[in-house]
Structures are given as structure tokens and as C-alpha cells.
Amino acid sequence: MDATLLRRCAAEGLGTALLVVFGPGSLVAALRLGDGELDPAGLSMVALAFGLVVALAVYAFGTTSGAHINPAVTVTLAATGRFPWRDAGPYVLAQLVGAVVGALLVVASFGTGSVDTSAAGAVSFGDGVSYPQAILVEALATFLLLLTIFALAVDTRAPAGWAGLMIGLSVTCLVLVFGPLTGAAVNPARAFGPFVGAAVFGGDVPWSQLPAYVIGSLLGGLAAALSYDAIARPRDDDEGEDEGGDQPPGEPQGAAGDIVGRRT
């Protein structure tokens, strides 16, 4: 692993660790404040915390690694030719390690009682939510996240400076809507880290549910990428401006850039 990739992976690991500390960590805090119950105010607190930490991670590490902090983002970008597959494995590994470290920090901060009350902020299916329904929910939630990423962080036509804020707000939105159903992980690392953290301290972990979070997020991410390319990204037009467009002749349009960081 070269020094540049190592630094980028370090950014991915740190960013994902922060996501888990302040995302699932906010769930632990909300349950403590609510005496073990997550009321609407608690859900709003969790959604806001998730959105803020994602936005901050994007602004902090976006120019270093792209701030994927999510295997579903990395795999989607690689599958659509916007990120090199050779770097995808190290990125995902860094994200998973960062998520586990973050979960252990949550337990260290709140005590082992957090494992009993919330499994260190782990996600799980809500009452009455079936396996196929959980996959659908995670796919829908991840669709919104990846659509926002493609529109604000990948598309070269996007206004500068808005990516972090809008990606964070998309996370807040999806947690508010789908949190009561599956916890709205939209991120295999976010699901995996607290599972490991809880298991280390003897918590009851629903490992059988983990594949739903992986499958749902990957399906939703790929669907968002294909939809964005088909609908929002105009085709390259060598004949010049087409109806309703203002792209100069011969210049590639739409989402064309690798998210790999610009600092070397």
C-alpha cells in the first residue's frame, strides 16, 4: 500500500469511527435520557446527530479520501467506474475497522450498560418488520443518500460547497423516516461496528439481520447511481447544446469525476 493510499484509508477509518461515535453514540444517549425508550424527540436528536457528523466528515476528509465512510458508497462508485476497484478493498477494510473502533469508544464512554440497553447503538429490525421489508427499507434509504451524493459530490455541474451540508441533511431525513423500521443504517460499516462492539462485551447481537443491511444498502446505492445517470445526467453531445441544456459542444456532461481526493 503506497503512502497516498495509506493516508486516504486513514481518513476513511477516522471518518467512519467518528460517524459511529456520534451516530450510534447519539442513540445510546437518547435511550439514556428517555429511560430506555426512544420517543419522537429522541429520534429527532439521533437524526440530527447523524446528519451533523456526516456533514462534518465530508468537509473534513472530502478532499483527502472523498469521505466515503460507507462501503455502499465505495462499491457503488467503483461499480459505476468512478472509483478504482484496486482501492475499494482497502477503503472498505478501513471503514470496517474504523466502525469497530468507534463502537468500542461508545462502550468506553457510556459504560458496558450501553451494551445491555442498546447494544452499543446497534441497528435492528423494528417490531413486525420482515426480512424482505427490511431490505426494501434499507434500499430506499440508501437510494436517497447515494442520489444526494451523485447530485452534489460527483456531478461536475453541482454548485461548490454544498455537498457536505446536503449529504448530511439527506441522512437526517432518512433516519427520521426509516429509523423506526430498521434503524436506517444505510451503511454496512455502521451496522457492523456496533454489532462487534456489543459482541465483545457479551451483548445479544442479531447477526442474522446483518445481511439485510448489506444487501439493502448495495441495491439502493446501485439503483440510485443507475437512475441518476439515466435521468439527471445528460448524454455527451458532440453536436453542441441540446434542448434545455447549456453545455458547450464536445465537453463531457454530468457525473464524471472519481472521488479519490485531490491532495497528493
C-alpha positions as CSV (number, residue, x, y, z in Angstrom):
1,M,0.0,0.0,0.0
2,D,1.5,3.3,-1.1
3,A,1.7,6.3,1.3
4,T,-1.0,8.2,-0.5
5,L,-3.5,5.3,-0.3
6,L,-2.5,4.7,3.3
7,R,-3.3,8.3,4.2
8,R,-6.6,8.1,2.4
9,C,-7.5,4.9,4.2
10,A,-6.6,6.6,7.5
11,A,-9.1,9.3,6.6
12,E,-11.7,6.7,5.8
13,G,-11.1,4.9,9.1
14,L,-11.1,8.0,11.2
15,G,-14.2,9.4,9.5
16,T,-16.1,6.2,10.0
17,A,-15.0,6.0,13.6
18,L,-16.4,9.5,14.2
19,L,-19.6,8.5,12.4
20,V,-20.1,5.6,14.8
21,V,-19.1,7.6,17.9
22,F,-21.6,10.4,17.3
23,G,-24.2,8.5,15.3
24,P,-24.9,5.3,17.3
25,G,-23.5,7.1,20.3
26,S,-26.4,9.6,20.0
27,L,-28.8,6.6,20.1
28,V,-27.2,5.4,23.3
29,A,-27.5,9.0,24.7
30,A,-31.1,9.3,23.6
31,L,-32.1,6.0,25.2
32,R,-30.4,7.0,28.4
33,L,-32.3,10.3,28.5
34,G,-35.5,8.5,27.7
35,D,-35.1,5.8,30.3
36,G,-34.7,3.1,27.6
37,E,-37.5,4.5,25.3
38,L,-36.8,6.3,22.0
39,D,-39.6,8.9,21.8
40,P,-40.0,11.3,18.8
41,A,-37.7,13.9,20.5
42,G,-35.1,11.2,20.9
43,L,-35.4,10.1,17.3
44,S,-35.0,13.7,16.2
45,M,-31.9,14.0,18.3
46,V,-30.4,10.9,16.7
47,A,-31.3,12.0,13.2
48,L,-29.7,15.4,13.7
49,A,-26.6,14.0,15.2
50,F,-26.1,11.6,12.3
51,G,-26.6,14.4,9.8
52,L,-24.2,16.7,11.5
53,V,-21.4,14.1,11.9
54,V,-21.7,13.0,8.3
55,A,-21.6,16.7,7.1
56,L,-18.5,17.4,9.2
57,A,-16.8,14.2,8.0
58,V,-17.4,15.2,4.3
59,Y,-16.0,18.7,4.9
60,A,-13.0,17.3,6.9
61,F,-12.0,14.4,4.7
62,G,-13.7,15.0,1.4
63,T,-10.6,16.5,-0.2
64,T,-8.4,13.7,1.2
65,S,-10.2,10.5,0.6
66,G,-13.6,11.6,-0.8
67,A,-15.1,10.8,2.7
68,H,-17.0,7.7,1.5
69,I,-17.1,6.4,5.2
70,N,-19.5,3.8,3.9
71,P,-18.8,0.6,1.9
72,A,-22.0,1.1,-0.1
73,V,-20.7,4.4,-1.4
74,T,-17.3,2.9,-2.2
75,V,-18.8,-0.1,-4.0
76,T,-21.3,2.0,-5.9
77,L,-18.7,4.4,-7.1
78,A,-16.4,1.5,-8.2
79,A,-19.2,-0.3,-9.9
80,T,-20.1,2.8,-12.0
81,G,-16.5,3.4,-13.0
82,R,-15.9,6.4,-10.7
83,F,-13.5,4.8,-8.3
84,P,-10.7,2.3,-8.9
85,W,-11.6,-1.3,-7.8
86,R,-8.0,-1.8,-6.7
87,D,-8.6,0.8,-3.9
88,A,-12.1,-0.4,-3.0
89,G,-10.9,-3.3,-0.8
90,P,-8.5,-1.1,1.4
91,Y,-11.2,1.5,1.7
92,V,-13.9,-0.9,2.9
93,L,-11.4,-2.6,5.3
94,A,-10.5,0.8,6.7
95,Q,-14.2,1.7,7.1
96,L,-15.0,-1.6,8.9
97,V,-12.0,-1.2,11.3
98,G,-13.0,2.4,12.0
99,A,-16.6,1.4,12.7
100,V,-15.4,-1.2,15.2
101,V,-13.1,1.3,16.9
102,G,-15.9,3.8,17.1
103,A,-18.2,1.2,18.7
104,L,-15.6,0.3,21.3
105,L,-15.3,4.0,22.1
106,V,-19.0,4.3,22.5
107,V,-18.9,1.5,25.1
108,A,-15.9,3.0,26.8
109,S,-17.7,6.4,27.0
110,F,-21.1,5.2,28.2
111,G,-20.0,2.0,30.0
112,T,-20.9,-1.6,29.5
113,G,-24.5,-0.8,30.4
114,S,-24.9,0.6,26.9
115,V,-24.4,-2.9,25.6
116,D,-27.4,-4.1,27.6
117,T,-29.7,-1.2,26.8
118,S,-28.9,-0.5,23.2
119,A,-26.2,-3.0,22.0
120,A,-23.8,0.0,21.7
121,G,-26.2,1.8,19.4
122,A,-26.7,-1.2,17.0
123,V,-29.4,-1.3,14.5
124,S,-32.1,-4.0,14.4
125,F,-35.5,-4.6,12.8
126,G,-38.5,-2.9,14.4
127,D,-41.5,-4.8,15.6
128,G,-43.3,-6.5,12.8
129,V,-40.6,-5.7,10.2
130,S,-39.9,-8.7,8.0
131,Y,-36.6,-9.6,6.3
132,P,-37.7,-8.5,2.8
133,Q,-39.3,-5.4,4.2
134,A,-36.0,-4.5,6.0
135,I,-34.0,-4.9,2.8
136,L,-36.5,-2.7,0.9
137,V,-36.3,0.0,3.7
138,E,-32.6,0.0,3.6
139,A,-32.5,0.2,-0.2
140,L,-34.9,3.1,-0.2
141,A,-33.0,5.0,2.4
142,T,-29.6,4.3,0.7
143,F,-31.2,5.4,-2.6
144,L,-31.8,8.9,-1.1
145,L,-28.2,9.1,0.3
146,L,-26.5,8.0,-2.9
147,L,-28.7,10.2,-5.1
148,T,-27.6,13.1,-3.0
149,I,-24.0,12.1,-3.2
150,F,-24.2,11.8,-7.0
151,A,-26.0,15.1,-7.4
152,L,-23.8,17.2,-5.0
153,A,-20.4,15.4,-4.8
154,V,-20.0,13.5,-8.0
155,D,-21.7,15.6,-10.7
156,T,-19.3,18.2,-12.0
157,R,-22.2,20.6,-12.6
158,A,-23.1,20.7,-8.9
159,P,-22.7,24.1,-7.0
160,A,-19.5,24.1,-5.0
161,G,-19.6,23.9,-1.2
162,W,-23.0,22.3,-0.7
163,A,-22.1,18.7,-0.7
164,G,-21.4,18.2,3.0
165,L,-24.5,20.0,4.2
166,M,-26.9,18.4,1.8
167,I,-25.5,14.9,2.2
168,G,-25.8,15.4,6.0
169,L,-29.4,16.6,5.6
170,S,-30.3,13.6,3.5
171,V,-29.1,11.3,6.3
172,T,-31.2,13.3,8.8
173,C,-34.2,12.9,6.6
174,L,-33.8,9.2,6.1
175,V,-33.2,8.5,9.8
176,L,-36.4,10.4,10.7
177,V,-38.4,8.4,8.2
178,F,-36.9,4.9,8.4
179,G,-35.2,4.9,11.8
180,P,-38.3,3.3,13.5
181,L,-38.3,0.4,11.0
182,T,-34.7,-0.7,10.7
183,G,-32.6,1.9,12.4
184,A,-31.7,3.3,8.9
185,A,-28.1,2.1,8.8
186,V,-27.7,2.8,5.0
187,N,-24.1,1.7,5.7
188,P,-22.8,-1.8,6.3
189,A,-19.9,-0.5,8.4
190,R,-22.3,1.4,10.7
191,A,-24.3,-1.8,11.2
192,F,-21.2,-4.0,11.6
193,G,-19.2,-1.9,14.1
194,P,-21.8,-1.8,16.9
195,F,-22.5,-5.4,16.4
196,V,-18.9,-6.3,17.0
197,G,-18.6,-3.8,19.9
198,A,-21.7,-5.3,21.6
199,A,-20.5,-8.8,21.0
200,V,-17.1,-8.1,22.6
201,F,-18.9,-7.2,25.8
202,G,-21.3,-10.1,25.7
203,G,-24.3,-8.3,24.2
204,D,-27.1,-10.0,22.4
205,V,-26.4,-9.3,18.7
206,P,-28.8,-10.1,15.9
207,W,-26.1,-11.3,13.5
208,S,-28.7,-12.9,11.2
209,Q,-30.0,-9.4,10.3
210,L,-26.6,-8.1,9.1
211,P,-27.0,-9.4,5.5
212,A,-30.2,-7.3,5.1
213,Y,-28.3,-4.2,5.8
214,V,-25.5,-5.1,3.4
215,I,-27.9,-6.2,0.6
216,G,-30.3,-3.3,1.0
217,S,-27.6,-0.7,1.0
218,L,-25.8,-2.1,-2.0
219,L,-29.1,-2.5,-4.0
220,G,-30.2,1.0,-3.1
221,G,-26.8,2.6,-3.9
222,L,-26.6,0.9,-7.3
223,A,-30.2,1.8,-8.1
224,A,-29.5,5.4,-7.3
225,A,-26.4,5.5,-9.5
226,L,-28.2,4.0,-12.5
227,S,-31.2,6.3,-12.0
228,Y,-29.1,9.4,-11.8
229,D,-27.1,8.5,-14.8
230,A,-30.2,7.7,-16.8
231,I,-32.3,10.7,-15.7
232,A,-30.3,13.5,-14.4
233,R,-27.0,13.1,-16.3
234,P,-27.4,14.3,-20.0
235,R,-25.7,12.2,-22.6
236,D,-22.4,13.5,-24.1
237,D,-23.4,15.6,-27.1
238,D,-20.8,16.4,-29.6
239,E,-23.3,18.4,-31.7
240,G,-23.5,21.1,-29.0
241,E,-26.3,22.4,-26.9
242,D,-29.4,20.2,-26.8
243,E,-32.9,21.2,-25.8
244,G,-32.9,22.7,-22.4
245,G,-29.1,22.4,-22.0
246,D,-26.2,24.9,-21.9
247,Q,-23.2,22.6,-22.1
248,P,-20.5,23.7,-24.5
249,P,-20.0,21.5,-27.6
250,G,-17.8,18.5,-27.1
251,E,-17.4,18.9,-23.3
252,P,-18.4,15.8,-21.2
253,Q,-21.6,16.3,-19.2
254,G,-22.7,15.1,-15.8
255,A,-21.1,13.0,-13.2
256,A,-17.7,12.3,-14.5
257,G,-15.2,12.6,-11.6
258,D,-13.5,10.0,-9.5
259,I,-14.0,10.7,-5.8
260,V,-10.5,9.8,-4.7
261,G,-9.2,13.0,-3.1
262,R,-7.3,15.9,-4.6
263,R,-4.3,16.2,-2.3
264,T,-1.2,14.3,-3.1
